[in-house]
Each structure stands twice: as structure tokens, then as C-alpha cells.
């Protein structure tokens, strides 16, 4: 670091006068970052509570610093709102208006910080005016700005500002009997996301995804070809983004349906989307997980070929018997098992190619209504995915320290039972990794959600796969399932 930059950071930490600091602020020093925290001089000035004169000089010297996020915690300059005066906040909002909608690594918007840290009412009003939707957002711990303001004895004026912008926030924090369902592989189609790509919240997801993926997923979603969109390492990130884009569309239409939902559930890798909705981890962490999961699965598929067969019209016992017979007939080292229990007499069979192909023939011979091999499939949810499970577990353990307990119930594929706010993140990691090598109990998930009191369902994502399955599980629940398609 240059000597003049070091001098600027030292002067900021000692809270020297604006006149003394202005001598040290240049375009070069304002663009530097300290070697310990990787923070810009603007973030240092904000964290130390410097006045408008200093903030204005730093922004003038380096305007892009107003939009910069500190990687360690995800803070933007607006996340230091409790240290700002009105002039400084107005300047930052004018210089980088999009920062008001940026969340830190705990899912907190600047408005959450203002509410939690008892910022003056004038500052809260400016933040609300700049992003009214923030009043209905919840952080990763399931807390809304209004709830944080109440918990931290905020001034009545602050509560009134938030309540005026969002009466629902003040009137109720009651859990609603709503379940959000997220589809898995098979729901993709060319041109998905096209109609919602310009929705601001969706555009933010797509922009964040582009940085993580290194390519624009919309190019593939829009133009395909279809075979490309079926590839495991493409379709899983694409559907993950599409699922959460649909959740944002629902949040725009009916924020309480998302923020106060009773439960969420995702089919297959859609479970990662569900856990993001529940606040267990961030969109970015979830996308990185999906990428590593898909890459690990693709590697396992290349090492040992597998395939999946969709079966309908036979009892579970009959399908199990067929799997045993097919495995024996296929020979040593060959096997197939039930990998998805979707509804009564609706299953998928997965395993080695020879055994699954034999099971397809036996299912047809047993007069199944349907028995067909699925395109671009593999030995998902079987022991063929054991190598993938090992790598996926490593990826999960990397983000374990930043994971949270869910803000609502999440019905997990592998058990059909919910995890709750009392579930330790380490248990969630175990359930997620085990899902790769064990059958998905979707029917149990849906039946248990209904038993738990969920009466209204939203399927968020492309197509209407889950609603169609719900018709075979519970007719009343099917009638009360709405689709938020993208």
C-alpha cells in the first residue's frame, strides 16, 4: 500500500478533522483498500462515523465506492446507516440508488440495519422512500424491519413510518397456512424466464448469477437448444434461478405469502431453492452449492452410467418386486431401485442401465399405465451417486458456518418430515447430502404438509409439474394450488 493511502486510513481511524483528511483524499487514495480487512476508505469513514464533509469528499474522489460491497460481511455503505447524517445518506442514495436493495451476508437490507440500530426517523423515512418493498423483506433469521424495530425499542416515529408503508408488517406477524413448492429437474423449457427477466428483483438474481456462473444463463434459457438445457450442470443452475425468480414474482404480488409462509418444499435439487426461501443460506451460496452438486453428479454419471425410468399404474410392492427381478436378471453388479415416490402408483426407478432397461420391460409386461426411460437422466438418488455425495458434503461443510436455522418449516425429501427453527444446520447438511443417494419421498412431504395444517399452496417455477402431481395426492390441496410460472 502506498504511504499516502496508509496515512489516509490512519487519519480516518484517529477521526482527524475534515480539513486534515481532505488533504489526504485523492482519486488514488480513495480507491485503495486496507490490507487487513479489504475495506475502502469510504467504508472506514462510515464505520468511524465521519461527517458529511468527509463522506462527500471520498464519494467525489471515487463515486464507485458508493456501490461497493465489503466481501467479508456483504455490507454496502448504506449498511452503516446508523452512523450517517441526512446529507450523507441522501448523497449515497443519489450516487448509488441500487444499494438500498442490497442484502448483507445475513440477508439484512439497509432498512433492517436502521431498524435494529435505532437510526433516526429521518433516515428511516429516506430508506423507506427509496425502497418501500424493504418493509416486507425478512432477513436470514426471519425478521422484518418492523419486528427488529420493536425488538430494539425503536422510536414510535420509526414504527409509524414502517407501518404506514406496509400496514401488514405492523398488523400481523402470524404464520399463514401457506406452503411454497419448488420444482426439480424436468420442469425446464426453452424460453423460460423470458417474461420476467426485466422484473427488477429477477434482474438482480440474474446479474448475481452471471458473476458466479461466469456466463449468462439467459442465453441458454432463451435460445437453447433443448438438449443443452437438459444437461445436469446447466439445468440445475437454470431451474434454481427460475424457482427463486418465481418466488420474487409471488413476493411482489403477495409479500405475506412468502414472508409468512408456514412451510416450503422442493423436489429433488429444488430442495436447495426451498432452503433459500427459508433463509438457511443466501441466493449466492445456494447457487454455488447447486453448481458443485451438478458438477459432482455429472462426474459420477461419467464414471458409471445410470438411467431413470418413470413408472405409473403399479403398486409400490409390485415395483419393488420388479426392481429385484430386474437386478437379478441383469447380472452381477447391476441393480435398480425406486428413487422417487411421487404419488400412489407413481414412481421413478433408477440404477445401472441394464437393470433399469430390464425393469422397463417388466413394468410394461405388468401392464403399467406408463413405463419409459427419461432423457438426460442418470442413477440419481442411488448408490451410483456416492462419489458425488462425498464432494457435495465437502461443499456443504464449507458454508456450514454461515448457515442459519430455517425461519419456517422445510419438509425434506429424504424423510418426508419437516426441519424447523430448532434444527441445527449440521443436521440440514446431513439430510441434504444423504438425499443424493436415497429415494425422494415427495408423496410423504405433501401429505405431511397437509396434516400440519397447510391449506394453500404456491408452485413457484417453470411449468406445472408439482400441481399435476398434487392432483394424485390430495384433491383438496390440488384445488388450492396456484402456479407462479416463469
C-alpha positions in Angstrom: 0.0 0.0 0.0 1.2 3.5 -0.9 2.4 5.7 2.0 -0.4 8.3 1.3 -3.1 5.6 1.4 -1.7 4.3 4.7 -1.8 7.9 6.0 -5.4 8.2 5.0 -6.5 5.1 6.8 -4.6 6.1 9.9 -6.2 9.5 9.8 -9.7 8.0 9.4 -9.2 5.7 12.4 -8.0 8.7 14.5 -11.0 10.7 13.4 -8.9 13.7 12.3 -10.8 16.8 11.2 -12.4 17.1 7.7 -9.8 19.7 6.8 -6.9 17.4 7.7 -8.5 14.5 5.9 -9.2 16.4 2.7 -5.5 16.9 2.2 -5.1 13.1 2.0 -8.1 12.3 -0.2 -7.3 11.8 -3.9 -8.7 9.6 -6.6 -5.8 7.2 -5.9 -6.1 7.0 -2.2 -9.9 6.9 -2.3 -9.7 3.7 -4.5 -7.3 1.9 -2.2 -8.2 -0.8 0.3 -6.6 -1.6 3.6 -4.5 -4.8 3.8 -6.2 -6.1 6.9 -10.0 -6.0 6.1 -10.0 -5.2 2.4 -12.2 -2.2 3.1 -12.3 1.1 1.1 -11.6 4.5 2.8 -15.4 5.2 2.4 -16.3 2.2 4.4 -13.7 3.1 7.0 -15.1 6.7 7.2 -18.6 5.3 7.6 -17.7 2.8 10.3 -15.9 5.5 12.3 -18.9 7.9 11.9 -17.2 10.7 9.9 -19.3 13.8 9.0 -20.8 14.7 5.6 -17.7 16.8 4.5 -15.5 13.7 4.6 -18.1 11.4 3.0 -18.7 13.8 0.2 -15.0 14.2 -0.5 -14.5 10.5 -0.7 -17.5 9.9 -2.9 -16.4 12.8 -5.2 -12.9 11.2 -5.5 -14.3 7.7 -6.0 -18.0 7.5 -6.9 -17.9 3.8 -7.5 -17.1 3.2 -3.8 -20.8 4.1 -3.0 -21.8 0.8 -4.7 -19.0 -1.4 -3.4 -19.8 -4.3 -1.0 -17.4 -5.5 1.6 -16.9 -9.1 0.8 -16.3 -10.3 4.3 -19.8 -9.3 5.6 -21.5 -8.1 2.5 -22.0 -4.6 3.8 -22.6 -1.7 1.4 -22.1 1.9 2.5 -25.8 2.1 3.4 -25.4 -0.7 5.9 -23.7 1.9 8.1 -26.8 4.0 8.2 -26.8 4.3 12.0 -23.6 6.4 11.6 -24.9 8.6 8.8 -26.4 12.1 8.9 -29.2 13.1 6.5 -26.9 14.8 4.0 -24.6 11.7 3.8 -27.5 9.3 3.3 -29.0 11.5 0.5 -25.7 11.6 -1.2 -25.2 7.9 -1.1 -28.7 7.2 -2.3 -28.2 9.6 -5.2 -24.8 8.2 -6.1 -25.9 4.5 -5.9 -29.7 4.1 -5.6 -29.5 0.3 -6.2 -27.6 -0.2 -2.9 -30.8 0.3 -0.9 -31.9 -3.2 -2.2 -28.6 -4.9 -1.4 -28.6 -7.5 1.4 -25.6 -8.3 3.5 -24.4 -11.9 4.2 -27.2 -12.3 6.9 -29.9 -11.2 4.5 -30.2 -7.8 6.0 -31.1 -4.7 3.9 -30.0 -1.2 5.0 -33.6 -0.8 6.4 -33.0 -3.8 8.7 -29.9 -2.1 10.0 -31.6 1.1 10.5 -34.4 -0.6 12.5 -32.0 -2.8 14.5 -29.7 0.1 15.4 -32.3 2.7 16.3 -31.4 5.1 13.4 -33.2 8.4 13.5 -36.7 8.6 11.9 -35.5 10.9 9.1 -33.0 8.3 7.9 -35.6 5.5 8.1 -38.0 7.6 6.1 -35.4 8.1 3.4 -34.7 4.4 3.2 -38.4 3.5 3.0 -39.0 6.1 0.3 -36.1 4.7 -1.7 -37.2 1.1 -1.3 -40.8 0.6 0.0 -40.6 -3.2 -0.6 -37.9 -3.4 2.1 -40.6 -3.1 4.7 -41.9 -6.6 3.8 -38.5 -8.2 3.5 -37.2 -10.6 6.1 -33.5 -11.3 6.9 -32.0 -14.7 7.1 -33.3 -15.1 10.6 -36.9 -14.4 9.5 -37.0 -10.9 11.0 -38.8 -8.0 9.2 -37.6 -4.3 9.7 -40.7 -3.7 11.8 -40.0 -6.7 14.1 -36.4 -5.5 14.5 -37.6 -2.0 15.4 -40.0 -3.4 18.0 -37.3 -5.7 19.5 -34.8 -2.9 19.8 -37.2 -0.3 21.3 -37.1 2.0 18.2 -38.8 5.4 18.5 -42.6 5.5 17.8 -41.9 7.7 14.8 -39.8 4.9 13.2 -42.5 2.3 13.8 -45.1 4.6 12.3 -43.0 5.2 9.2 -42.6 1.4 8.5 -46.2 0.7 9.4 -47.5 3.4 7.1 -45.5 2.0 4.2 -46.6 -1.6 5.0 -49.6 -1.9 7.2 -49.4 -5.7 7.1 -46.0 -5.5 8.8 -47.5 -3.9 11.9 -50.8 -5.7 11.9 -49.6 -9.2 12.0 -46.5 -11.5 12.0 -48.8 -14.5 12.2 -47.7 -17.6 10.3 -50.1 -18.2 7.4 -51.1 -21.8 6.4 -49.3 -21.4 3.1 -46.8 -23.9 1.5 -44.4 -22.9 -1.3 -43.4 -25.7 -3.6 -40.2 -25.6 -5.8 -39.9 -28.0 -8.8 -36.9 -30.0 -9.8 -35.3 -31.4 -13.0 -37.8 -31.9 -15.7 -39.7 -28.6 -15.4 -37.3 -26.7 -17.7 -38.2 -25.4 -21.2 -36.6 -23.2 -23.7 -37.6 -19.5 -23.2 -38.3 -19.9 -19.5 -37.7 -16.7 -17.6 -38.2 -14.6 -20.7 -41.4 -12.9 -19.5 -40.0 -11.9 -16.0 -36.3 -11.2 -16.8 -36.9 -7.4 -16.6 -38.6 -7.6 -13.2 -36.1 -5.7 -11.0 -35.8 -8.4 -8.4 -35.4 -11.1 -11.0 -32.8 -9.0 -12.9 -30.8 -8.7 -9.6 -30.8 -12.5 -9.3 -29.7 -12.9 -12.9 -26.9 -10.3 -12.5 -25.7 -12.0 -9.4 -25.8 -15.4 -11.1 -23.8 -14.2 -14.1 -20.9 -13.3 -11.8 -21.0 -16.7 -10.1 -21.5 -18.8 -13.1 -19.2 -16.9 -15.5 -21.9 -16.9 -18.2 -25.4 -15.5 -18.8 -27.9 -18.3 -18.1 -30.5 -16.4 -20.0 -28.6 -17.1 -23.3 -29.3 -20.8 -22.8 -32.8 -20.3 -21.4 -33.8 -18.2 -24.3 -32.2 -20.0 -27.2 -31.4 -23.5 -26.0 -31.0 -25.8 -27.7 -33.2 -28.1 -25.7 -30.5 -30.7 -25.4 -28.2 -28.2 -23.8 -30.8 -27.2 -21.3 -31.2 -30.8 -20.3 -27.5 -31.2 -19.2 -27.3 -31.7 -15.5 -24.7 -28.9 -15.0 -26.8 -26.4 -16.9 -30.4 -27.4 -16.0 -29.9 -27.4 -12.2 -28.5 -23.8 -12.0 -31.1 -22.6 -14.5 -34.0 -24.1 -12.6 -32.6 -22.9 -9.3 -32.6 -19.4 -10.6 -36.0 -19.8 -12.2 -37.6 -21.1 -9.0 -36.3 -18.2 -7.0 -37.3 -15.7 -9.7 -40.9 -17.1 -9.4 -40.7 -16.6 -5.6 -39.8 -12.9 -6.2 -42.8 -12.6 -8.5 -45.0 -14.0 -5.8 -43.4 -11.7 -3.3 -44.3 -8.8 -5.5 -47.9 -10.0 -5.8 -48.5 -11.1 -2.3 -45.5 -10.5 0.1 -47.1 -12.1 3.1 -47.4 -15.4 1.2 -43.6 -15.6 1.1 -42.6 -13.8 4.2 -45.2 -15.5 6.5 -45.5 -18.9 4.8 -45.8 -21.9 7.1 -43.7 -24.3 5.0 -41.6 -24.8 1.9 -40.6 -28.0 0.0 -38.5 -28.6 -3.2 -38.5 -31.7 -5.4 -35.0 -33.2 -5.8 -32.4 -30.4 -6.2 -35.4 -28.0 -5.8 -34.8 -28.6 -2.1 -31.9 -26.1 -2.3 -34.3 -23.4 -3.6 -36.6 -24.2 -0.8 -33.9 -23.8 1.8 -33.0 -20.4 0.4 -36.6 -19.3 0.7 -36.5 -20.5 4.3 -33.4 -18.3 4.9 -31.0 -21.2 5.6 -28.5 -19.7 3.2 -28.2 -16.9 0.7 -29.1 -17.0 -3.0 -25.4 -16.8 -3.9 -24.4 -19.6 -1.5 -27.3 -21.7 -2.8 -26.3 -21.2 -6.4 -22.7 -22.2 -5.7 -24.0 -25.3 -4.0 -26.1 -26.2 -6.9 -23.2 -25.8 -9.3 -21.0 -28.0 -7.2 -23.8 -30.5 -6.7 -24.4 -30.7 -10.5 -20.7 -30.9 -11.4 -20.2 -33.7 -8.9 -23.3 -35.6 -10.2 -22.0 -35.2 -13.8 -18.6 -36.6 -12.9 -20.3 -39.6 -11.2 -22.5 -40.1 -14.2 -19.5 -40.2 -16.5 -17.7 -42.7 -14.2 -20.7 -45.2 -14.1 -23.6 -44.9 -16.5 -27.0 -44.9 -15.0 -30.5 -44.1 -16.1 -34.0 -43.4 -14.8 -37.4 -44.9 -15.7 -40.8 -43.2 -15.0 -43.5 -45.7 -13.9 -47.2 -45.2 -13.2 -50.1 -47.5 -12.5 -48.4 -50.2 -10.4 -48.4 -50.6 -6.6 -45.2 -49.9 -4.7 -44.8 -53.5 -3.7 -45.1 -54.6 -7.4 -42.5 -52.0 -8.5 -40.1 -53.2 -5.7 -40.6 -56.8 -6.8 -39.8 -55.8 -10.4 -36.7 -54.0 -9.3 -35.4 -57.1 -7.5 -36.2 -59.3 -10.5 -34.7 -56.9 -13.0 -31.5 -56.5 -10.9 -31.0 -60.3 -10.8 -31.8 -60.7 -14.5 -29.3 -58.0 -15.5 -26.4 -59.8 -13.8 -23.6 -59.2 -11.4 -23.0 -55.6 -10.4 -26.3 -54.4 -12.0 -29.2 -53.0 -9.9 -32.2 -50.8 -9.9 -34.3 -49.3 -7.0 -37.2 -46.9 -6.5 -35.8 -43.4 -6.5 -38.9 -41.2 -6.2 -42.2 -41.9 -4.6 -44.2 -39.2 -6.2 -47.8 -40.3 -5.6 -49.8 -43.6 -5.2 -48.7 -45.8 -8.1 -46.3 -43.1 -9.4 -42.6 -43.7 -9.1 -39.2 -43.4 -10.8 -36.7 -46.3 -10.9 -33.0 -45.6 -11.1 -29.8 -47.6 -11.3 -27.5 -49.2 -13.8 -28.5 -49.1 -17.5 -29.0 -52.9 -17.9 -31.1 -53.3 -14.8 -33.3 -50.2 -15.4 -33.9 -51.2 -19.0 -35.0 -54.6 -17.8 -37.3 -53.0 -15.3 -38.9 -51.0 -18.0 -39.7 -54.2 -19.9 -41.1 -55.9 -16.8 -43.3 -52.9 -15.9 -44.8 -52.9 -19.4 -45.4 -56.6 -19.1 -47.2 -56.0 -15.8 -49.5 -53.6 -17.7 -48.2 -50.4 -16.2 -50.0 -47.3 -17.4 -46.6 -45.8 -18.2 -43.1 -47.1 -18.2 -40.5 -45.0 -20.1 -36.8 -44.1 -19.8 -36.2 -40.5 -19.2 -33.9 -38.4 -21.4 -30.7 -37.0 -20.0 -31.1 -39.0 -16.7 -28.7 -40.9 -14.6 -28.6 -43.1 -11.5 -29.9 -40.2 -9.3 -30.8 -41.0 -5.7 -29.0 -44.3 -5.8 -25.6 -45.6 -4.7 -24.2 -44.6 -8.1 -24.2 -41.0 -6.7 -21.9 -41.9 -3.7 -18.8 -40.2 -5.2 -21.0 -37.1 -5.8 -22.3 -37.2 -2.3 -18.7 -37.0 -0.9 -17.9 -33.9 -2.9 -21.3 -32.3 -2.2 -20.8 -32.9 1.5 -17.5 -31.1 1.3 -19.2 -28.1 -0.4 -22.0 -28.1 2.3 -19.5 -28.2 5.1 -17.7 -25.2 3.6 -20.8 -23.0 4.0 -21.9 -24.6 7.3 -20.6 -21.7 9.4 -22.8 -19.2 7.6 -25.9 -21.4 7.5 -29.0 -20.5 9.6 -31.8 -22.4 11.1 -34.9 -22.1 8.9 -37.4 -19.3 9.5 -40.3 -21.7 8.5 -40.7 -25.4 8.2 -38.9 -27.2 5.4 -40.2 -30.7 4.5 -37.2 -32.7 3.5 -37.1 -35.1 0.6 -35.3 -37.9 2.4 -37.6 -38.2 5.4 -40.9 -36.5 4.3 -40.7 -34.7 7.7 -40.0 -31.0 8.5 -37.0 -29.3 9.8 -37.8 -26.3 12.0 -36.2 -23.3 13.6 -34.8 -25.6 16.2 -33.0 -27.8 13.7 -29.2 -27.4 13.8 -27.6 -26.5 10.5 -25.3 -29.6 10.8 -28.4 -31.8 10.6 -29.6 -30.0 7.5 -26.2 -30.7 5.9 -26.6 -34.4 6.7 -30.1 -34.5 5.2 -29.1 -32.7 2.0 -26.0 -34.8 1.3 -27.9 -38.1 2.1 -30.6 -37.1 -0.4 -28.2 -37.8 -3.3 -28.1 -41.5 -2.6 -31.6 -42.1 -1.2 -35.1 -42.0 -2.6 -37.2 -38.9 -2.6 -40.4 -39.2 -0.5 -42.4 -36.5 -2.2 -45.8 -38.0 -1.5 -45.0 -38.1 2.2 -43.8 -34.5 2.1 -47.1 -33.3 0.6 -49.3 -35.5 2.9 -47.4 -34.3 6.0 -47.7 -30.7 4.9 -51.5 -31.1 4.7 -51.6 -32.9 8.1 -49.5 -30.0 9.5 -52.3 -27.6 8.6 -51.1 -26.1 5.3 -54.2 -25.3 3.2 -52.9 -23.1 0.4 -50.0 -23.9 -2.0 -48.0 -22.0 -4.5 -45.8 -23.8 -7.0 -43.1 -21.4 -7.9 -41.1 -22.2 -11.0 -41.5 -23.3 -14.6 -44.3 -25.5 -15.8 -47.0 -27.1 -13.6 -45.4 -30.4 -12.7 -46.0 -30.3 -9.0 -49.6 -29.2 -9.3 -50.2 -32.2 -11.6 -48.6 -34.5 -9.0 -50.7 -32.9 -6.2 -53.8 -34.0 -8.1 -52.8 -37.6 -7.5 -52.0 -37.0 -3.8 -54.8 -34.8 -2.4 -57.7 -33.4 -4.4 -58.4 -30.6 -2.0 -54.8 -29.5 -1.9 -54.7 -29.6 -5.7 -57.7 -27.3 -5.9 -55.9 -24.9 -3.6 -52.6 -24.9 -5.5 -51.7 -21.9 -7.6 -48.9 -21.7 -10.1 -46.4 -18.8 -10.3 -44.9 -19.6 -13.7 -41.8 -18.1 -15.2 
